Amino acid sequence: MRAFAAFRPVRFRLPMWDYQSLFRVSAQLLAEGVFNLLDRNLRPEVFLLGMAAAREADEPGAVRIEPATHRYSPENFAQVKARAASLEPDAAREVVYHLHADDQDRFEKMRWYGLVRRAAELELQTLSAAEGRASFCSLPVLLNGTLVMVVLQLAADTFHSYYALNEDATSESRPPSLLMAVVREVLLECSKALRGSDAEEGRPLLDRDYNELLRSAGRRFMHAPAGGNHGLYDACNGVAALRHEGIEGRGTMLLARRNHAAVVPVLTLETPVPLRDHRSIRKLLEMSEGRTALMSDATNVFGLGYLVEPTDQAYEPLFTVHFTTHHNWELSHDGHVMMRVVSGTPRLPQGRIEEQYFTNTIRRMWPAMTDVTVQTLWELALKATTQPTGTILIVSEGAGYEAQRLSRQCFRVAPRFMTPSVLRLVTNIDGAVFINPHGTCFAIGAILDGLATEKGDSSRGSRYNSALRYIESSRFPALAVVVSEDGWIDLLPSVKK
């Protein structure tokens, strides 16, 4: 293999190339911008790993890390190439013949790069396990005689808290979750920028729009429920964007091959309707009701049917597309929502606030609070998260004072103990609800004020940012439960889980 001519491992000095620090910072900003749109608790971290291009194992001094002050040392990755060689299959590999020698070299090079990436990820698993980080690597890019990999790390507890498909049912082209699809899309974007670094005076560009990257990841993720077919993501967007006789689309589509044993047919179309025919699919969607859904093989809709009960011997978990409101839909598998698409852009399912996380936050702010009061506030927070149009619940020691201060921009009420049923009623109007830590309500429909803060997020709506400004500048200890109209739920101030 000409691409891997043997030569002595050499020690090379930083920098790996002129703009490595600039690129690493750009990659960090890209990762933060994308993953913060999904879940701020993912806390992405990016660093670069470089090693000599020769296939032989590196000496520790031949491994470089950017930044040089990173907590990992070159010695941690000295055995990556040896480990990659050990991953070579013992059995004879399938022989792939190429017409041109260059194509054969390229094939062997990419196969080796894949082994190096896998070996680096295995080394990182050992290193980052105690840190609570999940680590992922890009394919190596040959740059100035150095194999450069982009390493992305995320908070492992948050990453693994989202439902994912079994690895046996997925592949490189069919990621097991939206999060994994986004990881691959971010790393692929970084690799593309590295390969193009010879242009623009060697400066790799990472200027892709965050939401556009998420849409590409959504398309990639939909390859799994579509059985590898392309176009399902955009077809669902097209259907969700249409109205039928002025009514927004609501209904369900079951994804399964024709004559699936777990699907009971109710009605079969003599001529299947292609999914690209969005208007016809939107019209047919009106027939779905309850358990009965449109049946589709991700290419055509061929009728109506329903999934058998889990107790049935023929039962098998299937993918379901649920059209919720105009321009919005979600993908589920085995009862777990895996992706919500809001106005054409995918988001992670934002479930209810975790009780332990809520309790820890309350205990941190009010250590002397009784268990009964904590439970009361938890029940109110849960009720707030069910408000479909969004709301803000403020728990503040100065709730009474704040109701008086904001009297011209709220509805003050006679102090009363707040119950979940009453909270459901008062959150039907815009504005925040003020209660004190004992659950007594003083104001509803409040328009919050506060000083601008650098923690604000322009990608979020006014409800989130106004609550953040208020909490950051409040003179009293205060907690906000923020429910956005698009389904996002935030607890402010946020603390580590």
N, C-alpha and C positions, 0 to 999 in steps of 0.2 A: 504494500500500500504506500504509494509515493507520498501521500499526504502526511505520513507519520515517520519520516526518515529519522533515524536515531541520532541524537546528539546529547552532549552532556547537559545535565541540568545546570542552569546558570542562576546566579544571584543578580536580580535587577533592582534598581532603585526606584523609589517613588519619584515622580508620579508615573502611573501606568500610561497616562497620556495627559495632555496639557490641561484639559477641562474636566478632570475626574471629580473634583470637589463641586464644581458648578452642576455637573450632571447629577451627582448624588443628592444635592439639595433640591434640584428640579424634580427628581423622582420621588423624594420625600413629600414635596408639596403636592404632587399628583396623587400619591397614595392617600394623603390626609384629605384632600378635596373629595376624592371618590368615596372612600370608606366612611367619612363623616356624614355623607348623605344617606348612608345605610344604617350605621349604628356607631355613635361616638365612643362607645365602650370598646371598640375593636382596637383602638390606639395603634395605628400602623407605624412601623419603623423600617427604614430602608438603609442598607449598607451594601457596599460593593466588595466582591471577592475576586481576586485575580491570581492566576498561577501561570507558570511557563507553559508554552504551547506544546512541548514535547510530551509524548505519551508516558514516558517514564515518570516514576514517583518524584515528587518535589522534595527538596530539602526545605525545612521550615523557613529559611531565609529567602526562598524563592516564591513564597506565598505572600501576597500583599492584601491589606484590608483598607478600605476607605470608609470612614475616616481612620487615620493611623492611631487615634486615641481610643478606638473602639474597645469595649470590654473583652471581646474575643481576641486571641493572639494568633499569629501565623501558625504556631505549633499545633493549634487545634485542628488545622486543616491539612497537615503534612501528609496524611494517609488517604486523602480523597482519591487520588488516582489509583493507588493500590486497591482501594475498596471498589472502585469502578471496574478494575480488571477482574476482581473476584465475582462481580455480578454477571460476567460473560456466561452465557449458558454452556453447560458441559456438553450437552448433546449437539449434534450437527445442526447448524442453522439452515433455514431455507435459503437456497441459493437464488439470488436475484441478478439476472444478467442485464447489462446496460450496453447500448450500442457504442457509446463513447467512453473512453477511459476516464475522462473528467467526471462523467456522471457517476461512474463506479466509485471514484475517490470521494465525491460529494456524499454519496449514500453512506459509505463507511464512516466518513467524518461525522455526519449527523447522528449515526447510530452511536458512535463513541461519545459525542457530546451529550446524548440522552443518558448514557450510563454515568458520566461525570456529574450531571445534574442530580440524578437519583442518589449517587454516593454522597454528594454534598448535603442533600436533604437528610439522609440518614445520620450523618455526623451532627447536623444541626438539631435533630430530634433529641439526641443525647445531651447536647449542650443546653438547649432551651427548655427541656422538660421541667427542671427545677424552677425556672423563671416564669412558668405559666405562659409560654409563648408558643404559637404554632408557626413553623417556618416553611417557606416556599422559595424555590430558586428558578430563575429564568434559564433557558438554554445558554450555554457559553457562546460568547461572540469573540472572534479572534480580532484583536485590536493591538497594533504595534507589537506583535509577537507575544501578546498576553491573552490568555483566555479569561474574559471578564464575565462574571455572573452577577446579576442583580438579586439580592436576597431581601425578601419581604417577610416581616414578622408581624403577627397579630395576636391579640389577647386570646389565649387558648380557650378559656372558660366561655367567653362570648362567642367565639367562632363555633365551638361545638354545641352551643345551646340551641342552634337552629337545626331543624330537621333536615336530613340528607338521605339520599338513596343509598342502598347497599353498593359497595364498590364493585361487586360482581356484575351489577346491571349497568355499569358506566364504563367509559373509556376516556381517552384523551380528548376525543371530539365530542363526548357527551358527559359533561361535568355532573357530579352528583347533587349539586345545589347551586343556587344563584350566587352565593358567596364564593364558591370555588370557581364559578365562571368569571366572576369579577377579578379574582386573584389572577387567573390565567390571562385575562384581557389586559390587566395592568402590566404584568410581566412581559407580555407580548409587545405592548406599546414601548416598553423600555428597551427591549431587544431591537425593535425596529429603529429606534432613535440611535442606539449604539452602532448598528450596521450602517447608518447614514451619516455617521460622524465625520467622514472624510469631506462631506460637503459643508458649506457655510464655515469654512476655515476650521473644520474639525469640531465645531460646537454642535453636539446632538440636541435636537429640539424636542421638547415635551410640552406641547401646547394644545393637546386635544381637549375638547369640551368634556367636562365631567359627565353630564347627562347623556351625551352622545356615546361615550364609552360604556355607560351603564346599559344603554339600549343595545349596543353590540353584544354585551355580556348576556342580556336577556335573550337575544336571538340564539346565541351559542347554547344557553341552558335549555331552550325549548327543543333542541335536537334530541334530548332524551325522551320526552313524552311523544315526540313526533317520529320516533324510530329512525332518526337520522335524516328525515325529510327536512327540506328548507321551506321557509315561508309561513310556518304556523304562527309565529309571534306576530308578524305583520298582518296576517289574516285576522287574528283576534283583535288587534288594534282597529282594523278596518270595520269589523262588525260592531265593536263597542262605540265607534264614532257615529253610527247611524241611528236615526229614530224611525219608528214605524207608526205612521198616522199621528205624529207629534209626540209619541210616547218613547222615552228612553229605553234602551235595551236592558232587560233583566231576564235571566234564564241560565240554563246549564247545558254544557256539552260534554259528553263522556267520550274519552279517547280510548279506542280499542280496535283491534283488527275485526274484520267482518266475521260473523258466526263465532264470536268469542263465547266460550262456555259459561263465563260468569255474567254475561249480559242477557237479559230476557227481552226479546224484541216485542214491541207493542205495535209498531207500524213500520213497514219497509217501503222505501221509495223505489219505484220501478226503474227510474233513472237517477242515479246519485247526483247530488249537486256539488260542484267543485267549491272548495273553500274560498277560492279567489272571487267567487260571485257573492260579494259581501251583502248586497241588497237581498238576495234570495235567502241567504243564511239568516240575516236579521229577521226576515219575515217568518221563517220556519221556527225561529227561537221563541216566538209567541206560544208555540205548542208545548214547550217544556214547562213542567209544573211539578213541584214536590220532588219525588224521587225520579220521575220520568224526565229524561233528558234527550237532547239530540245525540245521535250516535255518529261518530266520525272516526276515520282511520288516519286523521291528520292530513288527508288529501281531499277527501270528499265527505259530505254528510249523506248517509244512506238510510236514515230513518229515525225512529224514536224507540227508546228502550230504557231499562233500568238495571242497576247492578244488584245481584242477589245479596241476601243478608250474609254477614260475616260467618254465621253459623252454618251456612250451606257448604257442602263439600266442594262445590265448583268455585267458591269464592276466591278471588285474586284481587289484591289492591290495584286500582287503576287510577289514571290521571283524570282530573275533572277541571274544566274551565268554567268558572262561574262569572257571568257578566253581571256586575253589581249596579253601576250607575253609568251615566253618559261618559264615555271615554275611559271608563275604569273597569278592570276585570282582575281575576286572580286565578292562580293555578294551585290545585291541591292534589295530594297523593295520600291515599289511605287515611283521609280525614285531617291531614296536616296541611295547612296553607303554606306553600313554599315560596310563592312570589306574588306580590300585589303590583299591578301596573296602574299607575296614576297618570292620566293624560299622556299615555304612550311611553312613559319612562318607568322601569321596574324599581321596586322598593322591597325591602325585606318585610315580612309580616310583623307588625308591631303589636304584640300581644298585651295582655294586662301586665301591670307592674308586678314584679315578683314580691311576694309578701315579706320574705326575709330581707330583701333590699330596702323595702319601705320601712320595716321595723328598725333596721340598723340606722337608717337616716333619722328617724324620729328619736331613737335612743341617743344618738350623737348630739342632737339639738336640745332635747329635753330629757336628761338622764333620770330625773325623778318621776317621770310620768308612769302611772299605774298601767298594768296589763289591760285592764278593762278599757281605759281611755285610748290606749294604742289600738285595741281591736275596733273601737268605735271609729277612730280616724281611718283605719284600714277599710272598713265597710263603706265609709263616705267616699274614699278615694276610688274604690272599685265601682261604685255607682257613677262617679264622674267619668270614668273611662268608657261607659256605655253610651254616652251622649253622642249621637251620630253626627251632629253639626259642630262638635267641638266645644270646649269650655275651659275655664280656669278656676281651680279651687285654691284659695290662698289660706294657709293656716299661719296665723301671726299672733304673737303675744300682744301686739298693739292693735288688734282688730277693731276694738271699740274706738280708739283714738283715730285710726285710719279712716273709719267710716265717717267720722265727723270732719276730718281734714278733706276728704274727697266728696263731701256732701253735695257739691255742685256737679259731680260727675259720677253719681251712683244713686241707687235707691236705698236709703237707710230703712232698716226694719226694727221693730221692737225686738230686743234681744230674746232669742228663743233657741232651745236645743235643736240642732239640725238632725234630721233623720234621712235615710236614703230615699224614702218616698217623696219627701218635700224637696230634697236636693234635685231629684229628677224634674220636678216642676220648675224650680227657679232657674235651672240651667237651660231652659228652653229659650231664654232671651240672651242677647249678647252681653258680654262683660263678665267680670270675675265675681265670685262669691267669697266673702270674707267671713271666716270663722276663727275663734281663738283655739288654743290647744285643748280646751275642754269640750269643744264641739258646739259652742254657742255662736249663732250667726248674728252679724251686725249689719251687713250690707249685701245687696245683690246688684247685678248689672253694672259693676264698677269699671270705669275706664282707668287703667293703670297709668301711672307716670313713673319717672325715674330718669337718671342720667345715662347718657350713652356709655357703652362699655365695649372694650376691645374683644370681649367674649361673644359679641353678637355674631349672627350668622345670616348673611344676605340670602342664602339659599332657602332659609326658612321663612314662614309667614310672619305677619305682624303680631299674631297672638303669642307665638313663642318669644319673639324678640321683646315685646312689651313686658311679658312676665319676667324675662331675664333681666331687663333694665330695672324693673321694680325690686326684684330680689337682691340684686347687686347693690342697690343704693338704699335699701330699707334700713331704718334706724332700729328696727326691732328684729329679733330672730324670726324668720319667716320661711315657709316651705310652700312651693307651688306645684300643683299637679296640672300639667298642661296637656290638654287633649286637642290635637289639631283635626281639622275637618278631613284631611287625607288619611287619618288613622294613626298618625304618630302620637306616641305618649311619652312625655318627659317628666322627670322629677327634678325640680330645681330647689336648692343647689344640688348638683349631682355629686355623688361620692363613689369611690371605687367599690365594686361589688365584692 
